[in-house]
Amino acid sequence: MPGEEIFYLPVTELAKRIESKTLSPVELTETCLDRSQKLGPRFNAFARLTPEIALAQAKAAEKEIRRGHYRGPLHGIPYAAKDLLSVKGIPTTWGAKPYANQVFDYDATVIEHLNSVGAVMIGKASMIELAGGMGYRFASASLQGEAKNPWDTTCWTCGSSSGSGAIVAAGLAAFAIGTETWGSIICPSAFCGVSGLRPTYGRVSRYGAMALAPSMDKIGPMARSAEDCARIFAAIAGHDPKDRGTLPIDRAAFTYSPSMELHLRPLKIGWLTNAWKSLEPGVAKPVAAALKAIKKQFSSVKDATLPVGPWEDAGNIIVAVEGAASFRSLIRSGRVSELTDPLGQIAGYVSEEYSAADYLQALKVREIIQKKIDALFETFDVLATAAQPVAATPLTLNLETDLAFPDPLGGIGNICGLPAMSVPCGLTEKNLPVGLQFVARAGDDFAVIQAARTFQQHTEWHKRHPKIH
């Protein structure tokens, strides 16, 4: 059986061993399932494990590889899918009690793509109920309970891809699929010390995924490294006639080869000076060290500022209005009262009070910031800053009152559909991970991958992992 170190190997290394037949997909899958059965409950990481699916897929992968039919770097690699992606015949709960027994008779397009490259699904990752679509005050806002951070189980993993973060950080699977409407890939990646990619809006199909705010929802990978994220993104990106929000074929597809990437172009980096009001001291130190490292690796690094405006307000209105429409029957039927979180039980009714005029005004503001951000990217290829101004927060924290800070970059990045990546860049004095975030122009996912991968080639933070006994 593979040893302990196997759980923290990047996809790229596991793939080499599987392709060379020195690592068996079946053994790797059995080992991950065994570890997930033992440790998953400790972190409330999974909505459910899917051992039957996993072993059938692993056996099929092993047979194909033995016959010389190797499908590529995800063939035989175990992963977890956030529990808002439909998997045929398996409950897809959306993390919420009213949907606890919901079963679909088809696979989400992302699951189909992963099946077609031979990846092995070991389970569905736990999540914040309705991906936070009705609002929430506490980390416990989930059918599965609060997701606990493998670095410190008294701390949270951040929402709403909370289980996906825990699974990757604890080495329960080689990667996980998360989703982001506002912060739900970037924040868990930062809190859990993993690499996470939020792709350009429309590059990954959302067919078969729970809709929250259809003009902002995005699906992306969380893994050990920027290179892993690039390989997973290449497998799941692409136009899908079943999701009218996907980009055209030529703009949606993504191909990746590390050789073409590292020296592709000299990136101009803008270091954002106004993304956060302040950084907590434990975060400020690693972020300052990361800036020094960036200056060594990139010849052009200059200070940059985000345009000032009501971007977050506009983003909040868009999410509220589209969320109220997505969950209209839940709100109107009164079943929203079955949600775990007290805010989630009432916020939908508040969201329904926004008028069409409010929504249209927010869309006008979105157009203004899209133009302003395009202008900023005339000067810079990539913007960089801390992924979050704080490290992982206590599980008991009231998020509404104690974790409410301005996040203009989260607002701008999501209403403009910009690609972003969070990568580990250090640890606080309490040994909690700190994330560094790269953001690029819509469509230029390659730039964030190139920036993050260059950073990881000169640092070791992505190779650190929590000590789990």
C-alpha positions as CSV (number, residue, x, y, z in Angstrom):
1,M,0.0,0.0,0.0
2,P,1.3,3.5,-0.7
3,G,2.7,5.4,2.4
4,E,1.7,8.6,4.1
5,E,3.6,10.9,1.8
6,I,1.3,9.9,-1.1
7,F,-1.5,12.0,0.3
8,Y,0.3,15.3,-0.3
9,L,1.8,14.6,-3.7
10,P,0.6,16.9,-6.4
11,V,-1.5,15.5,-9.2
12,T,1.4,16.0,-11.6
13,E,3.6,13.6,-9.5
14,L,0.8,11.1,-9.0
15,A,0.2,11.1,-12.7
16,K,3.8,10.3,-13.5
17,R,3.7,7.3,-11.2
18,I,0.4,6.1,-12.5
19,E,1.5,6.5,-16.2
20,S,4.7,4.6,-15.5
21,K,2.7,1.9,-13.7
22,T,4.6,2.3,-10.4
23,L,1.4,3.4,-8.7
24,S,-1.9,1.5,-9.0
25,P,-5.1,3.7,-9.3
26,V,-7.0,1.0,-7.4
27,E,-4.5,1.1,-4.5
28,L,-4.4,4.9,-4.5
29,T,-8.2,5.0,-4.5
30,E,-8.5,2.5,-1.7
31,T,-5.9,4.3,0.4
32,C,-7.8,7.7,-0.1
33,L,-11.1,6.1,0.7
34,D,-9.7,4.5,3.8
35,R,-8.2,7.8,5.0
36,S,-11.4,9.7,4.1
37,Q,-13.5,7.2,6.1
38,K,-11.2,7.7,9.1
39,L,-10.6,11.4,8.9
40,G,-13.5,12.9,6.9
41,P,-15.9,13.0,9.9
42,R,-13.2,14.7,12.0
43,F,-13.4,17.7,9.6
44,N,-17.0,17.3,8.4
45,A,-15.4,17.3,5.0
46,F,-17.7,15.1,3.0
47,A,-21.4,15.1,2.4
48,R,-21.0,11.5,1.4
49,L,-18.3,9.1,0.2
50,T,-19.0,7.2,-3.0
51,P,-16.8,4.0,-2.7
52,E,-18.8,2.0,-5.3
53,I,-18.3,4.7,-8.0
54,A,-14.7,5.3,-6.9
55,L,-13.6,1.6,-7.1
56,A,-15.4,1.0,-10.4
57,Q,-13.7,4.0,-11.9
58,A,-10.3,3.1,-10.4
59,K,-10.6,-0.5,-11.7
60,A,-11.5,0.7,-15.2
61,A,-8.6,3.2,-15.2
62,E,-6.2,0.5,-14.1
63,K,-7.4,-1.8,-16.9
64,E,-7.1,0.9,-19.5
65,I,-3.6,2.0,-18.4
66,R,-2.4,-1.6,-18.4
67,R,-3.6,-1.9,-22.0
68,G,-1.7,1.2,-23.0
69,H,-4.7,3.6,-23.1
70,Y,-3.6,6.4,-20.9
71,R,-6.0,9.3,-21.0
72,G,-3.8,12.0,-19.5
73,P,-2.8,13.5,-16.1
74,L,-6.1,13.0,-14.3
75,H,-6.4,9.3,-15.3
76,G,-6.8,7.3,-12.1
77,I,-6.6,10.3,-9.8
78,P,-9.0,10.5,-6.8
79,Y,-11.0,13.7,-6.3
80,A,-14.1,15.1,-4.5
81,A,-16.9,17.2,-6.1
82,K,-18.7,19.9,-4.2
83,D,-22.2,18.7,-3.3
84,L,-24.0,21.1,-5.6
85,L,-22.8,19.2,-8.7
86,S,-25.3,16.5,-9.8
87,V,-24.1,12.9,-10.0
88,K,-26.6,10.5,-11.5
89,G,-28.3,8.4,-8.8
90,I,-26.5,9.9,-5.8
91,P,-28.1,12.5,-3.5
92,T,-27.0,16.0,-4.3
93,T,-28.0,18.0,-1.1
94,W,-26.8,21.5,-1.9
95,G,-25.7,21.4,1.8
96,A,-29.3,22.1,2.8
97,K,-32.0,20.2,4.7
98,P,-34.9,20.9,2.3
99,Y,-32.8,19.1,-0.4
100,A,-31.4,16.3,1.8
101,N,-32.9,13.6,-0.4
102,Q,-32.7,15.3,-3.8
103,V,-31.4,12.9,-6.5
104,F,-30.8,13.7,-10.2
105,D,-30.8,11.3,-13.1
106,Y,-27.9,12.9,-14.9
107,D,-24.4,14.0,-14.3
108,A,-23.3,17.7,-14.3
109,T,-21.1,18.6,-17.3
110,V,-18.1,19.0,-15.1
111,I,-18.6,15.4,-13.8
112,E,-18.9,14.2,-17.4
113,H,-15.7,15.9,-18.3
114,L,-13.9,14.4,-15.3
115,N,-15.3,10.9,-16.2
116,S,-14.1,11.3,-19.7
117,V,-10.4,11.9,-18.6
118,G,-10.6,9.0,-16.2
119,A,-10.6,10.8,-12.9
120,V,-11.9,8.9,-9.9
121,M,-14.7,10.4,-7.7
122,I,-14.4,9.3,-4.1
123,G,-17.1,11.5,-2.7
124,K,-19.2,14.7,-2.6
125,A,-17.7,17.5,-0.6
126,S,-19.7,19.2,2.2
127,M,-20.7,22.8,1.7
128,I,-22.4,25.8,3.2
129,E,-26.2,25.4,2.6
130,L,-27.2,26.7,-0.8
131,A,-23.6,28.0,-1.2
132,G,-24.6,30.8,1.1
133,G,-27.2,32.0,-1.4
134,M,-29.7,32.9,1.4
135,G,-27.0,34.5,3.6
136,Y,-25.5,32.9,6.7
137,R,-24.1,34.0,10.1
138,F,-22.2,30.9,11.3
139,A,-19.8,28.2,10.0
140,S,-22.4,25.6,11.1
141,A,-24.8,26.7,8.2
142,S,-24.6,23.3,6.6
143,L,-26.5,20.0,6.5
144,Q,-23.1,18.4,7.4
145,G,-22.2,20.7,10.2
146,E,-19.3,23.1,10.4
147,A,-16.3,22.3,8.2
148,K,-13.2,22.2,10.5
149,N,-9.8,23.3,9.3
150,P,-7.2,20.6,9.2
151,W,-4.6,23.1,10.4
152,D,-6.6,23.8,13.5
153,T,-9.9,22.1,14.1
154,T,-11.2,25.0,16.2
155,C,-11.0,27.1,13.0
156,W,-13.2,27.3,9.9
157,T,-12.3,26.4,6.4
158,C,-14.3,29.4,4.9
159,G,-17.4,29.1,2.7
160,S,-19.0,27.9,0.7
161,S,-16.6,25.3,-0.8
162,S,-15.8,24.5,2.9
163,G,-15.6,20.8,2.5
164,S,-13.5,21.0,-0.7
165,G,-10.9,23.1,1.2
166,A,-10.8,20.6,4.1
167,I,-10.5,17.6,1.8
168,V,-7.5,19.0,-0.1
169,A,-5.7,20.4,3.0
170,A,-6.1,17.0,4.9
171,G,-4.9,15.0,1.9
172,L,-8.1,13.0,1.6
173,A,-8.1,13.4,-2.2
174,A,-5.7,14.8,-4.7
175,F,-8.0,17.6,-5.7
176,A,-11.6,18.9,-5.2
177,I,-14.0,20.9,-7.3
178,G,-15.3,24.1,-5.7
179,T,-17.5,26.9,-6.9
180,E,-17.4,30.7,-6.4
181,T,-20.1,33.4,-6.7
182,W,-18.1,35.6,-4.3
183,G,-15.0,34.3,-2.5
184,S,-15.9,30.7,-2.2
185,I,-12.8,29.3,-4.0
186,I,-10.4,32.1,-3.1
187,C,-11.2,32.2,0.7
188,P,-11.2,28.4,1.4
189,S,-8.0,28.0,-0.6
190,A,-6.4,30.8,1.5
191,F,-7.7,29.5,4.9
192,C,-6.7,25.9,4.1
193,G,-3.3,26.5,2.6
194,V,-4.1,25.1,-0.9
195,S,-4.1,26.4,-4.4
196,G,-7.4,27.3,-5.9
197,L,-8.4,28.7,-9.3
198,R,-11.5,30.8,-10.0
199,P,-11.8,30.7,-13.8
200,T,-13.1,33.4,-16.1
201,Y,-16.9,33.5,-16.0
202,G,-18.3,31.2,-18.7
203,R,-15.2,29.0,-19.3
204,V,-16.6,26.1,-17.3
205,S,-20.1,24.8,-17.8
206,R,-22.6,25.0,-14.9
207,Y,-25.0,22.5,-16.4
208,G,-26.1,20.2,-13.6
209,A,-24.8,22.6,-10.9
210,M,-27.0,24.4,-8.4
211,A,-27.7,28.0,-9.6
212,L,-27.2,30.8,-7.1
213,A,-26.5,33.9,-9.1
214,P,-26.4,32.7,-12.7
215,S,-24.6,35.8,-14.0
216,M,-21.8,35.3,-11.4
217,D,-21.5,31.5,-10.6
218,K,-18.2,29.9,-11.5
219,I,-16.7,26.4,-11.0
220,G,-13.0,25.7,-10.5
221,P,-10.4,23.4,-9.1
222,M,-8.7,23.4,-5.6
223,A,-5.5,21.4,-5.5
224,R,-1.9,21.2,-4.3
225,S,-0.3,23.6,-6.8
226,A,-1.0,26.1,-9.6
227,E,0.2,23.5,-12.1
228,D,-2.4,21.0,-10.8
229,C,-5.1,23.6,-11.1
230,A,-4.1,24.3,-14.7
231,R,-4.3,20.6,-15.6
232,I,-7.7,20.2,-13.9
233,F,-9.0,23.4,-15.5
234,A,-7.9,22.1,-18.9
235,A,-10.1,19.0,-18.4
236,I,-13.2,20.9,-17.2
237,A,-13.1,24.0,-19.4
238,G,-15.0,24.3,-22.7
239,H,-18.2,25.5,-24.4
240,D,-21.3,23.6,-23.5
241,P,-24.6,23.9,-25.5
242,K,-26.4,22.9,-22.4
243,D,-25.2,26.1,-20.5
244,R,-26.0,29.2,-22.5
245,G,-23.7,31.1,-20.2
246,T,-20.6,29.4,-21.5
247,L,-18.3,31.3,-23.8
248,P,-18.0,30.3,-27.5
249,I,-15.8,27.3,-28.4
250,D,-12.7,29.3,-29.3
251,R,-12.8,31.3,-26.0
252,A,-13.9,28.7,-23.6
253,A,-11.4,25.9,-24.2
254,F,-8.1,25.8,-22.3
255,T,-5.0,23.7,-23.1
256,Y,-2.0,23.5,-20.9
257,S,1.6,22.5,-21.2
258,P,4.1,23.6,-18.6
259,S,6.9,24.0,-21.2
260,M,5.0,26.7,-23.1
261,E,4.0,28.5,-20.0
262,L,6.9,29.6,-17.9
263,H,8.7,31.8,-20.3
264,L,5.6,32.8,-22.3
265,R,5.8,36.5,-21.6
266,P,7.2,38.9,-19.1
267,L,4.2,39.7,-16.9
268,K,3.6,43.2,-15.6
269,I,2.4,42.9,-12.0
270,G,0.3,45.5,-10.3
271,W,0.6,45.2,-6.5
272,L,-2.8,46.4,-5.1
273,T,-2.5,49.0,-2.3
274,N,-6.2,49.4,-1.6
275,A,-7.6,45.9,-1.9
276,W,-7.9,45.7,2.0
277,K,-8.3,48.4,4.6
278,S,-5.7,46.6,6.7
279,L,-4.2,43.1,7.2
280,E,-4.0,41.4,10.5
281,P,-0.4,41.3,11.7
282,G,-0.1,37.5,11.3
283,V,-1.1,38.0,7.6
284,A,0.8,41.2,6.9
285,K,4.3,39.6,7.5
286,P,4.0,36.7,5.1
287,V,2.3,38.9,2.5
288,A,5.2,41.4,2.7
289,A,7.7,38.5,2.2
290,A,5.6,37.4,-0.8
291,L,5.8,40.9,-2.3
292,K,9.7,40.7,-2.0
293,A,9.7,37.3,-3.7
294,I,7.4,38.6,-6.5
295,K,9.8,41.6,-7.1
296,K,12.7,39.1,-7.5
297,Q,10.8,37.0,-10.0
298,F,9.1,39.6,-12.1
299,S,11.0,42.5,-13.6
300,S,8.0,44.8,-13.7
301,V,6.1,45.2,-10.3
302,K,4.5,48.5,-9.6
303,D,1.8,49.7,-7.1
304,A,-1.7,49.7,-8.5
305,T,-5.0,50.9,-7.1
306,L,-8.5,49.5,-7.6
307,P,-11.1,52.1,-8.9
308,V,-13.2,53.3,-6.0
309,G,-17.0,52.9,-6.4
310,P,-20.1,51.1,-5.1
311,W,-18.9,47.8,-6.7
312,E,-19.7,45.7,-3.6
313,D,-23.1,47.2,-3.2
314,A,-23.9,46.4,-6.9
315,G,-22.5,42.9,-6.5
316,N,-24.6,42.3,-3.4
317,I,-27.8,43.4,-5.1
318,I,-27.1,41.1,-8.1
319,V,-26.5,38.1,-5.9
320,A,-29.5,38.9,-3.7
321,V,-31.9,39.4,-6.7
322,E,-30.7,36.4,-8.7
323,G,-30.5,34.2,-5.5
324,A,-34.1,35.1,-4.6
325,A,-35.1,34.1,-8.2
326,S,-33.1,30.8,-8.1
327,F,-34.7,29.8,-4.8
328,R,-38.1,31.3,-5.4
329,S,-40.1,28.2,-4.7
330,L,-38.1,27.5,-1.5
331,I,-38.9,31.0,-0.2
332,R,-42.5,31.1,-1.4
333,S,-43.3,27.7,0.1
334,G,-41.9,28.7,3.5
335,R,-39.5,25.7,3.4
336,V,-36.7,28.2,3.7
337,S,-37.4,28.0,7.4
338,E,-35.8,24.5,7.4
339,L,-32.4,26.0,6.7
340,T,-29.9,25.7,9.6
341,D,-28.8,29.3,9.8
342,P,-31.0,32.0,11.4
343,L,-30.0,34.5,8.7
344,G,-30.6,32.0,5.9
345,Q,-34.2,31.5,7.1
346,I,-35.1,35.2,6.6
347,A,-32.7,36.8,4.1
348,G,-34.6,35.4,1.1
349,Y,-37.6,37.5,2.0
350,V,-35.5,40.6,2.3
351,S,-33.9,39.8,-1.1
352,E,-37.3,39.6,-2.8
353,E,-37.9,43.3,-1.8
354,Y,-35.3,44.6,-4.3
355,S,-37.0,46.2,-7.3
356,A,-36.3,45.7,-11.0
357,A,-35.0,49.3,-10.9
358,D,-32.5,48.4,-8.2
359,Y,-31.3,45.4,-10.2
360,L,-30.9,47.3,-13.5
361,Q,-29.0,50.1,-11.6
362,A,-26.6,47.4,-10.3
363,L,-26.1,46.1,-13.9
364,K,-25.3,49.6,-15.0
365,V,-22.7,49.9,-12.2
366,R,-21.3,46.5,-13.4
367,E,-20.8,47.9,-16.9
368,I,-18.9,50.9,-15.5
369,I,-16.5,48.8,-13.4
370,Q,-15.9,46.4,-16.3
371,K,-14.7,49.4,-18.4
372,K,-12.6,50.7,-15.6
373,I,-11.0,47.3,-14.9
374,D,-10.3,46.9,-18.7
375,A,-8.4,50.2,-18.5
376,L,-6.4,49.0,-15.5
377,F,-5.4,45.9,-17.4
378,E,-4.0,48.1,-20.2
379,T,-1.2,48.8,-17.7
380,F,-0.9,45.5,-15.9
381,D,-1.2,41.8,-16.9
382,V,-1.9,40.6,-13.3
383,L,-2.9,42.2,-10.1
384,A,-1.7,40.8,-6.8
385,T,-2.6,41.1,-3.1
386,A,-3.4,39.1,0.0
387,A,-6.1,36.6,-0.7
388,Q,-7.8,37.5,2.6
389,P,-6.8,40.1,5.2
390,V,-7.2,37.5,8.0
391,A,-6.2,33.9,8.6
392,A,-8.7,31.1,9.4
393,T,-11.3,32.3,11.9
394,P,-12.8,30.5,14.9
395,L,-15.8,28.2,14.2
396,T,-18.0,30.1,16.6
397,L,-17.5,33.5,15.1
398,N,-20.6,35.5,14.0
399,L,-19.6,36.1,10.4
400,E,-22.1,38.9,10.0
401,T,-20.8,41.0,12.8
402,D,-17.2,39.9,13.3
403,L,-16.0,39.1,9.8
404,A,-17.6,41.9,7.9
405,F,-14.8,43.8,6.1
406,P,-14.9,45.6,2.7
407,D,-13.8,43.3,-0.1
408,P,-13.7,45.5,-3.3
409,L,-11.5,43.0,-5.2
410,G,-13.9,40.2,-4.4
411,G,-16.8,42.3,-5.6
412,I,-15.0,43.6,-8.7
413,G,-13.5,40.2,-9.6
414,N,-16.8,38.4,-9.5
415,I,-19.1,41.0,-11.1
416,C,-16.6,41.4,-13.9
417,G,-16.0,37.6,-14.2
418,L,-12.2,37.9,-13.8
419,P,-10.0,34.8,-13.3
420,A,-8.1,34.6,-10.0
421,M,-5.9,32.2,-8.1
422,S,-5.0,31.9,-4.4
423,V,-1.8,30.2,-3.5
424,P,-0.2,29.7,-0.1
425,C,2.5,32.3,0.8
426,G,3.2,31.7,4.4
427,L,2.0,30.9,7.9
428,T,0.9,33.0,10.9
429,E,2.6,32.7,14.3
430,K,-0.3,30.4,15.1
431,N,0.6,28.1,12.2
432,L,-2.4,29.0,10.1
433,P,-2.0,29.4,6.3
434,V,-1.9,32.8,4.5
435,G,-2.9,33.1,0.8
436,L,-1.6,35.3,-2.0
437,Q,-4.1,36.2,-4.8
438,F,-3.4,36.9,-8.5
439,V,-6.1,38.3,-10.7
440,A,-6.1,38.9,-14.5
441,R,-8.3,40.3,-17.2
442,A,-11.4,38.2,-18.2
443,G,-10.2,35.4,-20.5
444,D,-6.6,35.6,-19.4
445,D,-6.7,32.6,-17.0
446,F,-3.2,31.7,-18.3
447,A,-1.7,34.9,-16.8
448,V,-2.9,34.0,-13.2
449,I,-1.6,30.4,-13.7
450,Q,1.7,31.7,-15.0
451,A,2.1,34.2,-12.1
452,A,1.1,31.6,-9.5
453,R,3.3,28.9,-11.0
454,T,6.3,31.2,-11.2
455,F,5.8,32.1,-7.5
456,Q,5.6,28.5,-6.6
457,Q,8.7,27.6,-8.5
458,H,10.6,29.9,-6.1
459,T,8.8,29.2,-2.8
460,E,7.9,26.1,-0.9
461,W,4.7,27.1,0.9
462,H,2.5,25.0,-1.3
463,K,4.4,21.9,-0.2
464,R,3.5,22.5,3.5
465,H,0.6,20.6,5.0
466,P,-1.0,20.3,8.4
467,K,0.2,17.6,10.8
468,I,-2.7,15.2,11.2
469,H,-2.5,12.4,13.7
